[in-house]
């Protein structure tokens, strides 16, 4: 899943600074990859979303937004979504679902409509604006 170069009608926080409309906030995904000892699972150990925007963290903590991790394997056409907390977790994927390249991506999305969405860290172009966010919109 690639959202890097898409345009949005509101500011988003992207892991690539070039596509982000936030001044200083960061968003990234980190994990340790390995195959389980019994060779049955592909493990994403210590999977954690590094998020520094206070407004987005508050929305997640309030249950108004969530962090989604998408695991895709093009050769087997598997696409699985996992909801993760702000703390680190481990995801187990059966090796029988995978063959070759595996893509892992993450984003924050609204769980409900959010009125008056804004952040003190929006770039200057958006500093005095707020936005209406619909359920499932990527933030």
Secondary structure, 3 states (H helix, E strand, C coil): CCCCCCCCCCCCCCCCHHHCCECCCCEEEEEEEEECCCCCEEEEEEEEEEECCHHHHHHHHCCCEEEEEEEEECCCCEEEEEEECCCCEEEEEEHHHCCCCCEEEEEEEECCCEEEECCCCECHHHCCCCEEECCCCEC
